[in-house]
Amino acid sequence: MRTYDLIVLGSGGAGYQVATKAREAGWDVAVVNDGPFGGTCAVRGCIPKKVLAGSAEVADTHRRLQNIGIIDSDITMNWQETIAFKRSFTDSVSGSTKDALNKDGIDTYEGSPRFTDNLTLEVNGETISGKNLHIAVGAKPASLPIPGFEHAITSDDFLELDDLPKRIVFVGGGYVSFELAHVAARFGSEVTILQNDDKPLAIFDRDVISTLLEATKSVGIQVELNHPVGKVERNNAGFNVTANDTVFPADLVVNGAGRPPAIADLNLEATGVDYDKRRGVSVDANLQSTSNPNVTAAGDAADAGPPLSPVAGVQGGIVAHNLLHEEKRSQPSYLSTPSVIFTTPTVGMVGHSQASAEAAGLDVTVVSNDITGWFDSKRLGIKHAMSKIIVENKTDKILGAHLIGNHAEDLINIFALAVELELTREQLKAPIMAFPTASDDLRSML
């Protein structure tokens, strides 16, 4: 049995740099990876999704300018060429990631790992052990106890479709469903989202999501709230999805029910690691297992911070630092972490909501704006845009921001900086910004 100084499970943002930095320090390191090397974001998540969302955004801009008479011809979208373009970003990632690890002197194992004893794993019949273990296996699509749910494809499958079907039903109203639904609709599909309650995208501001729902419906996407799916049936014409006694015919059913941590099959009990199937490995503020001091976890596999790619990368760097510098360990902070929904228009949020600020005992003012009449929205024919900024009354500091509209995915990063540095409204408005730009609009949002 081979014993390593460190075994890393996973090769994405939460694991890759832990392995490489430990190797740079002279550690004997192995990486065990189930599926393509490179992690979710680069291969089947944010990067390919943003390529498709960018195409959808162009199509929607064309539609809006056509509506106001600037463009007088229809646009033809080519799914096959778009997928081919997407693959130019993703197809080489797995091979190049594995090659880079091997070039650094890191052993790589391909397959599904399973703990057989404390700090001991079996991979494809081979047993290895580590003095330290880092769990960064990411997340995988949820499996729902719905008859016929095995007929639903995953978002991974959707991103590899050579042809886009005419009728698509998304089960669940989270990031995956809304982002891919907005893409599919711009490519001509008839799209339905079935959400089991009345709170899709529940972590986001309700007014912003109401605006997103209006925008979603305006491009022909059918959103059915309080419609839990009861069964999925295959027939000669495709599928029938039954929800609330209503049947929704489809050529394709997509699992948009979320992505829990991919830890259920690791047999973590054998290595004494506490975990929650929905939240991940239980870790302390230093991302160290609360039950096994030789185990760390980061990214979607850890019960720490929002399940976002940038968070995974930051956590991976912190784990690497802490493993190599135990005497001066650091901890991540998440309050200024922005979240974005890459629909068209995009949605962004950072920091406190009004409810979370008040729950924390903070006295706040909420500055709300309908920005559809502002220049940047009017010049592009945008009909669904708003902002809500959370400001602490005592200090005038910006505690949070919630946006939907043009360039929301970039504007929210400026507000993230304001939250991180505890800037006041006047401080954020102090710089003279280029005009006319979406960035200059943030001054009026305050």
Secondary structure, DSSP 8 states (H G I E B T S, - for coil): -EEEEEEEE--STTTHHHHHHHHHTT--EEEEESSSTTHHHHHHSHHHHHHHHHHHHHHHHHHHHHHTTS--S-----HHHHHHHHHHHHTTHHHHHHHHHHHTT-EEEES--EEEETTEEEETTEEEEEEEEEE---B-------TTGGG-B-HHHHTT-SS--SEEEEES-SHHHHHHHHHHHHTT-EEEEE-SSS-TTTTS-HHHHHHHHHHHHHTT-EEESS--EEEEEEETTEEEEEETTEEEEESEEEE-S---BTTTTS-GGGGT--EETTTEE-B-TTSBBSS-TTEEE-GGGBSSS-S-HHHHHHHHHHHHHHHH-GGG------TT--EEE-SSSEEEEEE--HHHHHHTT--EEEEEEE-TTSHHHHTTT----EEEEEEETTT-BEEEEEEEETTHHHHHHHHHHHHHHT-BHHHHH-S---SSSHHHHHHHH-
